[in-house]
Amino acid sequence: MRNTARWAAALGLTAAAVCGPLTGAAVAAPGAAPSSLYAPSALVLTTGHGSDAATATPERAVTLSCAPTASGTHPAPAEACAELRGLDGDLDALKSADGAMCTKEYDPVVVTLQGVWQGRRLSYEHTFDNACMRDAVGGSLFAF
């Protein structure tokens, strides 16, 4: 009987030593920290001539990722990400640059932006009267 008690005690202590650290992790797993420190931000921007995205042929397209660092095929990813952060992803808040002077010629240019910005879906389409108007409003975001 004494041998049985020793074996039971030894097995109990071994199980506690091996499984003890796992129980804390298992309990903490459902409410644990997120798997990433950054909310996803990955976008595709296009521009082309036409009155809307459905009929316009995209002339250029770039990718833009802002987390954890600015990257992508966009020629100025850091500036474009800073501009998006300043707008908090609300592209309807884009304003024309002060002192921008453009002709009144009508040669429509459409821009689109699709993807995820700080974890939320983002879809934007806007038609400008001409490329000068696009460049005046878009700043570095649509300068590609």
Kinemage of the C-alpha trace (Angstrom):
@kinemage 1
@onewidth
@group {chain A} dominant
@subgroup {mainchain}
@vectorlist {calphas} color= white
{ca met a 1} P 0.000 0.000 0.000
{ca arg a 2} L 2.874 2.313 0.778
{ca asn a 3} L 4.274 1.828 -2.744
{ca thr a 4} L 0.902 2.748 -4.226
{ca ala a 5} L 0.754 5.921 -2.158
{ca arg a 6} L 4.280 6.885 -3.238
{ca trp a 7} L 3.441 6.278 -6.898
{ca ala a 8} L 0.234 8.294 -6.611
{ca ala a 9} L 2.078 11.162 -4.926
{ca ala a 10} L 4.871 11.055 -7.508
{ca leu a 11} L 2.405 11.012 -10.413
{ca gly a 12} L 0.374 13.829 -8.869
{ca leu a 13} L 3.445 16.017 -8.407
{ca thr a 14} L 4.688 15.236 -11.924
{ca ala a 15} L 1.306 16.070 -13.428
{ca ala a 16} L 1.173 19.325 -11.492
{ca ala a 17} L 4.696 20.254 -12.562
{ca val a 18} L 4.071 19.464 -16.228
{ca cys a 19} L 0.474 20.617 -16.627
{ca gly a 20} L 0.468 23.457 -14.109
{ca pro a 21} L 2.045 26.039 -16.428
{ca leu a 22} L -0.310 25.008 -19.223
{ca thr a 23} L -3.468 25.675 -17.245
{ca gly a 24} L -2.606 29.352 -16.783
{ca ala a 25} L -1.970 29.764 -20.514
{ca ala a 26} L -5.110 27.869 -21.423
{ca val a 27} L -7.225 30.006 -19.145
{ca ala a 28} L -5.647 33.215 -20.461
{ca ala a 29} L -5.871 32.265 -24.155
{ca pro a 30} L -9.450 33.409 -24.914
{ca gly a 31} L -8.867 36.914 -23.543
{ca ala a 32} L -5.196 37.099 -24.440
{ca ala a 33} L -3.546 39.877 -26.388
{ca pro a 34} L -4.274 40.107 -30.124
{ca ser a 35} L -2.136 38.071 -32.474
{ca ser a 36} L -0.710 41.275 -33.975
{ca leu a 37} L 0.195 44.625 -32.484
{ca tyr a 38} L -1.075 46.454 -35.557
{ca ala a 39} L -4.509 46.640 -37.123
{ca pro a 40} L -4.221 45.619 -40.783
{ca ser a 41} L -3.855 48.409 -43.314
{ca ala a 42} L -3.444 47.242 -46.910
{ca leu a 43} L -4.833 49.258 -49.809
{ca val a 44} L -4.893 49.260 -53.605
{ca leu a 45} L -5.149 52.669 -55.293
{ca thr a 46} L -5.931 53.154 -58.977
{ca thr a 47} L -6.290 56.103 -61.312
{ca gly a 48} L -7.533 56.353 -64.875
{ca his a 49} L -9.299 58.604 -67.362
{ca gly a 50} L -13.072 58.338 -67.422
{ca ser a 51} L -16.177 59.480 -65.612
{ca asp a 52} L -16.473 56.468 -63.273
{ca ala a 53} L -14.521 53.404 -62.245
{ca ala a 54} L -16.881 51.027 -64.036
{ca thr a 55} L -16.132 52.502 -67.472
{ca ala a 56} L -12.613 53.888 -66.974
{ca thr a 57} L -9.572 51.826 -67.779
{ca pro a 58} L -7.111 51.957 -64.897
{ca glu a 59} L -3.888 53.559 -66.114
{ca arg a 60} L -1.913 53.095 -62.920
{ca ala a 61} L -2.325 51.069 -59.758
{ca val a 62} L -0.238 50.928 -56.602
{ca thr a 63} L -0.336 49.108 -53.295
{ca leu a 64} L 0.006 50.789 -49.925
{ca ser a 65} L 0.507 49.151 -46.548
{ca cys a 66} L 0.765 51.334 -43.454
{ca ala a 67} L 1.355 48.864 -40.623
{ca pro a 68} L 3.771 48.219 -39.062
{ca thr a 69} L 5.727 50.507 -41.410
{ca ala a 70} L 4.763 52.307 -44.602
{ca ser a 71} L 5.499 50.160 -47.644
{ca gly a 72} L 4.154 49.045 -51.000
{ca thr a 73} L 4.588 50.081 -54.614
{ca his a 74} L 3.354 53.620 -53.899
{ca pro a 75} L 6.215 56.050 -54.685
{ca ala a 76} L 5.808 57.889 -51.338
{ca pro a 77} L 4.293 55.389 -48.888
{ca ala a 78} L 5.269 57.249 -45.693
{ca glu a 79} L 3.678 60.503 -46.857
{ca ala a 80} L 0.546 58.737 -48.148
{ca cys a 81} L 0.111 56.851 -44.856
{ca ala a 82} L 0.592 60.080 -42.890
{ca glu a 83} L -2.074 61.730 -45.024
{ca leu a 84} L -4.485 58.854 -44.390
{ca arg a 85} L -3.777 59.008 -40.652
{ca gly a 86} L -4.488 62.747 -40.696
{ca leu a 87} L -7.859 62.033 -42.314
{ca asp a 88} L -8.481 59.031 -40.033
{ca gly a 89} L -9.302 57.089 -43.198
{ca asp a 90} L -12.171 59.476 -44.132
{ca leu a 91} L -11.318 60.293 -47.745
{ca asp a 92} L -14.423 62.453 -48.115
{ca ala a 93} L -12.584 64.955 -45.905
{ca leu a 94} L -9.919 65.558 -48.583
{ca lys a 95} L -9.559 69.264 -49.327
{ca ser a 96} L -7.958 71.090 -52.211
{ca ala a 97} L -4.482 72.456 -51.517
{ca asp a 98} L -4.352 76.176 -50.788
{ca gly a 99} L -3.359 78.182 -53.822
{ca ala a 100} L -3.911 75.351 -56.309
{ca met a 101} L -4.713 76.749 -59.738
{ca cys a 102} L -6.121 74.464 -62.400
{ca thr a 103} L -7.669 75.042 -65.807
{ca lys a 104} L -11.354 74.453 -66.311
{ca glu a 105} L -10.819 71.867 -69.035
{ca tyr a 106} L -12.981 68.761 -68.618
{ca asp a 107} L -10.926 65.606 -68.989
{ca pro a 108} L -12.310 63.409 -66.178
{ca val a 109} L -9.955 61.379 -64.032
{ca val a 110} L -11.262 58.771 -61.618
{ca val a 111} L -9.419 57.461 -58.565
{ca thr a 112} L -10.302 54.446 -56.462
{ca leu a 113} L -9.046 53.144 -53.171
{ca gln a 114} L -9.989 49.659 -51.959
{ca gly a 115} L -8.819 47.643 -48.988
{ca val a 116} L -8.514 47.718 -45.235
{ca trp a 117} L -7.497 50.739 -43.187
{ca gln a 118} L -6.700 50.134 -39.491
{ca gly a 119} L -8.845 47.019 -39.436
{ca arg a 120} L -11.938 48.401 -41.203
{ca arg a 121} L -12.991 47.993 -44.816
{ca leu a 122} L -12.466 51.063 -46.982
{ca ser a 123} L -13.874 51.726 -50.440
{ca tyr a 124} L -13.551 55.104 -52.157
{ca glu a 125} L -14.182 56.349 -55.677
{ca his a 126} L -14.064 59.944 -56.863
{ca thr a 127} L -14.069 61.600 -60.274
{ca phe a 128} L -12.109 64.819 -60.727
{ca asp a 129} L -12.614 67.233 -63.638
{ca asn a 130} L -8.979 66.790 -64.701
{ca ala a 131} L -5.608 65.521 -63.504
{ca cys a 132} L -4.668 68.913 -62.048
{ca met a 133} L -7.741 68.840 -59.791
{ca arg a 134} L -6.834 65.304 -58.672
{ca asp a 135} L -3.282 66.341 -57.852
{ca ala a 136} L -4.472 69.437 -55.964
{ca val a 137} L -6.793 67.397 -53.741
{ca gly a 138} L -4.957 64.111 -53.416
{ca gly a 139} L -1.668 65.493 -52.133
{ca ser a 140} L 0.754 62.600 -51.883
{ca leu a 141} L -1.974 59.974 -51.654
{ca phe a 142} L -2.886 60.007 -55.355
{ca ala a 143} L 0.504 61.178 -56.647
{ca phe a 144} L 1.577 58.039 -58.484
